[in-house]
Amino acid sequence: MSGALLDLYRKDRGVSASVAPKVDLKVQVSGDGQPERVLLIGRDIVVFGPGFKGGTAYAYLTLQQFSSEGDITDLSARDLTGDGAADLVVRGTRHVKSDSGTVDEETIFAYQVTGDTITRIFGIETGREMGSKRIQGMVQFIPRRAASRSTSSRPPDARRVGRRRPTPGRRTSRAAGRGAAALALGRDSQRAVHVERQRVRAERRLGRRLENLGRRVEGRGCRPENRPRRAC
């Protein structure tokens, strides 16, 4: 049955039988208790199984945020939301055009299979690179005592990106806002909004720092209003 559904996907999407899946997983991603087959073919995530859509159809999602299939480095599965079913974690590199050149963004995206659809539930940028300049962060999935999961995103060493260590007595929330973005995954919409806001703030901070580094390379110097700590 799974072979027939894979052949159906290839026929529908015009994918040659000679194109082998980059990733082939057997894991439970829906609520029926039976393992599904999860494939990464090109830029498509394909899901099918005996208990998925009655075992007669498949679901797929194209990772359009990546320019080519070579930009997708990994697809794995783990339960991030605590509902007992595995979520899909995609790692890859996005290439974004800017006034200073092409910026390579290292990213992580998480997807959940709900009903018969594949939906994105989380995304974060973990690093940026432009030419010889690079900013790197770190993401760690931290299990909680409860059923839910959380992630934290922080630079591996604050001094490497020109940030000072927090001064004793300074508000910890302010220091945490400057040095790291604490992100939480959950099933309720309020937590999802919080995660997205934190991701946007972290991305803006990385963007401002990359722009400052670009000005130095171009010989424009550092303007006082844009000068990061210990960067000039």
MOZI-V410003 format. One record per residue. OMEGA is omega in degrees with one decimal (NA if undefined). BURIAL is I if it has 24 or more other C-alpha atoms within 12 Angstrom, else O. D_LAST is the distance of its C-alpha to the last C-alpha in whole Angstrom. Layout:
OMEGA/BURIAL/D_LAST ; OMEGA/BURIAL/D_LAST
//
This chain:
-178.8/O/63 ; 177.7/I/59 ; 179.1/O/59 ; 178.8/O/61 ; 176.4/I/58 ; 177.0/I/56 ; 178.4/O/58 ; 177.1/O/58 ; -179.1/I/54 ; 179.8/I/54 ; -178.1/O/57 ; -174.4/O/55 ; 179.6/O/52 ; -178.7/O/53 ; -178.4/O/52 ; 178.5/O/54 ; 179.2/O/55 ; 179.5/O/54 ; -178.3/O/50 ; 176.4/O/50 ; 175.6/I/48 ; 177.7/O/44 ; 178.8/I/45 ; -176.3/O/48 ; 169.6/I/48 ; -172.7/I/51 ; 178.1/I/50 ; 179.4/I/51 ; 176.7/I/49 ; -170.7/I/52 ; -176.4/O/54 ; 177.9/O/57 ; 179.2/O/57 ; 180.0/O/57 ; 174.7/I/54 ; 174.0/I/53 ; -177.8/I/52 ; -177.3/I/48 ; 168.5/I/47 ; -179.6/I/44 ; -174.1/I/46 ; 175.4/I/43 ; -176.7/I/41 ; 165.9/I/44 ; -176.8/I/45 ; -178.6/I/48 ; 173.1/I/50 ; -179.2/I/54 ; -176.8/I/57 ; 179.2/I/60 ; -178.3/I/59 ; -176.8/I/57 ; 179.3/O/58 ; 179.9/O/62 ; -176.5/I/61 ; -176.9/O/62 ; -179.2/I/58 ; 172.8/I/54 ; 177.8/I/51 ; 177.2/I/48 ; 177.2/I/45 ; 179.9/I/42 ; -173.0/I/39 ; -180.0/O/38 ; 178.8/I/34 ; -175.9/I/34 ; -178.4/O/34 ; -179.7/O/37 ; 178.0/I/39 ; 178.7/O/36 ; 178.9/I/33 ; -173.3/I/35 ; -174.3/I/35 ; 170.2/I/37 ; 179.8/I/39 ; -177.7/I/41 ; 174.5/I/43 ; -178.5/I/42 ; -179.9/I/44 ; -174.6/I/41 ; 176.9/I/43 ; -179.4/O/45 ; 178.9/I/48 ; 178.2/O/50 ; -177.9/I/49 ; 171.6/I/46 ; -175.4/I/43 ; -177.4/I/41 ; -178.2/I/38 ; 175.1/I/36 ; -179.4/I/33 ; -177.3/I/32 ; 175.2/I/29 ; 179.3/I/28 ; -173.6/I/27 ; 177.9/O/26 ; 176.2/O/25 ; 179.7/O/22 ; -178.1/O/21 ; -178.8/O/19 ; -179.6/O/21 ; 179.0/O/23 ; 176.5/I/21 ; -177.6/I/23 ; 173.9/I/24 ; -170.5/I/26 ; 172.1/I/28 ; 176.3/I/31 ; 178.1/I/34 ; -178.3/I/37 ; 179.5/I/40 ; 175.9/I/44 ; -178.7/I/47 ; -176.0/I/49 ; 178.7/O/53 ; -179.2/I/53 ; 176.6/O/49 ; -172.1/I/46 ; 175.8/I/43 ; -179.7/I/39 ; -174.7/I/38 ; 175.0/I/35 ; -179.9/I/32 ; 174.3/I/28 ; -176.2/I/25 ; 179.6/I/24 ; 176.8/I/21 ; 179.3/I/20 ; 175.1/I/19 ; -176.0/I/18 ; 179.1/O/19 ; -177.8/O/17 ; -176.4/I/15 ; 173.2/I/16 ; -174.5/I/16 ; 174.1/I/19 ; 180.0/I/21 ; 177.9/I/25 ; -179.6/I/28 ; 175.3/O/31 ; -174.5/I/34 ; 178.5/O/36 ; 176.5/O/39 ; 176.1/O/41 ; 176.4/O/44 ; -175.3/O/45 ; -175.0/O/46 ; 179.4/I/43 ; 175.7/I/39 ; 175.2/I/36 ; 172.5/I/32 ; -179.3/I/29 ; -177.5/I/26 ; 174.8/I/23 ; 179.7/I/20 ; 178.1/O/21 ; -174.9/O/19 ; -177.5/O/16 ; -177.3/O/14 ; 179.0/O/14 ; 173.1/I/12 ; 178.9/O/10 ; 178.6/I/12 ; 175.4/O/14 ; -179.1/O/18 ; 177.1/O/20 ; 178.6/O/21 ; -179.6/O/25 ; 178.5/O/27 ; -178.5/O/24 ; -177.0/O/26 ; -179.7/O/26 ; 179.0/O/26 ; 178.7/O/23 ; 179.3/O/21 ; 178.7/I/23 ; 179.8/O/22 ; -172.5/I/18 ; -174.6/I/19 ; 175.5/I/22 ; 179.5/I/25 ; -173.9/I/28 ; -179.9/I/31 ; 176.8/I/34 ; 177.3/I/37 ; -177.4/I/40 ; -178.5/I/43 ; -174.3/O/43 ; -179.2/O/41 ; 179.4/O/40 ; 177.8/O/38 ; 177.2/O/37 ; 179.1/O/35 ; 179.2/O/33 ; -178.0/I/32 ; 178.3/I/31 ; 178.9/O/29 ; 178.9/I/27 ; -179.9/I/27 ; 179.3/O/26 ; 179.1/I/23 ; -179.8/I/22 ; 178.6/I/22 ; 179.1/O/20 ; 178.3/I/17 ; 179.7/I/17 ; 179.3/I/17 ; -179.1/O/14 ; 179.3/I/12 ; 177.5/I/13 ; 178.3/I/13 ; 177.4/I/9 ; 178.1/I/9 ; 178.1/I/12 ; 178.9/O/11 ; -179.6/O/8 ; -178.8/O/12 ; 177.2/O/14 ; -179.5/O/12 ; -177.6/O/12 ; -179.0/O/8 ; 175.2/O/6 ; -177.2/O/9 ; -176.3/O/10 ; -180.0/O/12 ; -172.0/O/10 ; 173.6/O/7 ; 179.6/I/7 ; 173.9/O/8 ; 179.8/O/6 ; -177.0/I/4 ; NA/O/0
//
